[in-house]
Amino acid sequence: MDIRHKIGLILRGAIPAAVLALLAQGGFELAERWIVPEGLRIEPAGKIWFG
């Protein structure tokens, strides 16, 4: 096997795995918005406003 074939084989597995991971993360974020009541949600540190 030459190196180009190996790199292509790696990318054919890595790219779909990365896309699947991003889709899963998005799904978990949507599920969290749907499941957690608004009053119990914790704002990220950058979004807290004291005023």
CNS distance restraints for C-alpha pairs under 8 A (distance, minus, plus):
assign (resid   1 and name CA) (resid   5 and name CA) 6.44 0.50 0.50
assign (resid   1 and name CA) (resid   6 and name CA) 6.94 0.50 0.50
assign (resid   2 and name CA) (resid   6 and name CA) 6.63 0.50 0.50
assign (resid   3 and name CA) (resid   7 and name CA) 6.18 0.50 0.50
assign (resid   4 and name CA) (resid   8 and name CA) 6.14 0.50 0.50
assign (resid   5 and name CA) (resid   9 and name CA) 6.13 0.50 0.50
assign (resid   6 and name CA) (resid  10 and name CA) 6.19 0.50 0.50
assign (resid   7 and name CA) (resid  11 and name CA) 6.17 0.50 0.50
assign (resid   8 and name CA) (resid  12 and name CA) 6.08 0.50 0.50
assign (resid   9 and name CA) (resid  13 and name CA) 6.64 0.50 0.50
assign (resid  10 and name CA) (resid  14 and name CA) 6.00 0.50 0.50
assign (resid  11 and name CA) (resid  15 and name CA) 5.69 0.50 0.50
assign (resid  12 and name CA) (resid  16 and name CA) 6.98 0.50 0.50
assign (resid  13 and name CA) (resid  17 and name CA) 6.30 0.50 0.50
assign (resid  14 and name CA) (resid  18 and name CA) 6.10 0.50 0.50
assign (resid  15 and name CA) (resid  19 and name CA) 6.26 0.50 0.50
assign (resid  16 and name CA) (resid  20 and name CA) 6.03 0.50 0.50
assign (resid  17 and name CA) (resid  21 and name CA) 6.14 0.50 0.50
assign (resid  18 and name CA) (resid  22 and name CA) 6.29 0.50 0.50
assign (resid  19 and name CA) (resid  23 and name CA) 6.23 0.50 0.50
assign (resid  20 and name CA) (resid  24 and name CA) 6.09 0.50 0.50
assign (resid  21 and name CA) (resid  25 and name CA) 6.15 0.50 0.50
assign (resid  22 and name CA) (resid  26 and name CA) 6.21 0.50 0.50
assign (resid  23 and name CA) (resid  27 and name CA) 6.12 0.50 0.50
assign (resid  24 and name CA) (resid  28 and name CA) 6.21 0.50 0.50
assign (resid  25 and name CA) (resid  29 and name CA) 6.26 0.50 0.50
assign (resid  26 and name CA) (resid  30 and name CA) 6.24 0.50 0.50
assign (resid  27 and name CA) (resid  31 and name CA) 6.08 0.50 0.50
assign (resid  28 and name CA) (resid  32 and name CA) 6.03 0.50 0.50
assign (resid  29 and name CA) (resid  33 and name CA) 6.37 0.50 0.50
assign (resid  30 and name CA) (resid  34 and name CA) 6.32 0.50 0.50
assign (resid  31 and name CA) (resid  35 and name CA) 5.95 0.50 0.50
assign (resid  32 and name CA) (resid  36 and name CA) 5.71 0.50 0.50
assign (resid  33 and name CA) (resid  37 and name CA) 7.75 0.50 0.50
assign (resid  36 and name CA) (resid  40 and name CA) 6.55 0.50 0.50
assign (resid  36 and name CA) (resid  41 and name CA) 6.52 0.50 0.50
assign (resid  37 and name CA) (resid  41 and name CA) 6.64 0.50 0.50
assign (resid  43 and name CA) (resid  47 and name CA) 6.15 0.50 0.50
assign (resid  43 and name CA) (resid  48 and name CA) 6.36 0.50 0.50
assign (resid  44 and name CA) (resid  48 and name CA) 6.92 0.50 0.50
